[in-house]
Amino acid sequence: MESNDIYQQKLDTQKKLLEECQISKGLKSCIKCEKIIECELRDRYVKSVYASMNKGQDGGFEF
């Protein structure tokens, strides 16, 4: 159970960083940001979302 908390903590951290970036640019979403495609911060956030959904296990999952 504790290892699952690690994934949630990482997700929370990445979400906070992403939201701070959006606020600093006056945006409510990354969609309107000109750097959306090459943004490493957003990439780390997306990866943390996937890791939290599958708890670090390789492979896919069903939506």
CORNORMO-V876040 format. One line per field, one symbol per residue. phi: phi as a letter, one per 20 degrees, with the letter a starting at -180 (. if undefined). Layout:
phi=???
This chain:
phi=.ffffffffffffffffffffgffemddbfgeffdgfdfffffffgfffffffdlnffoebee
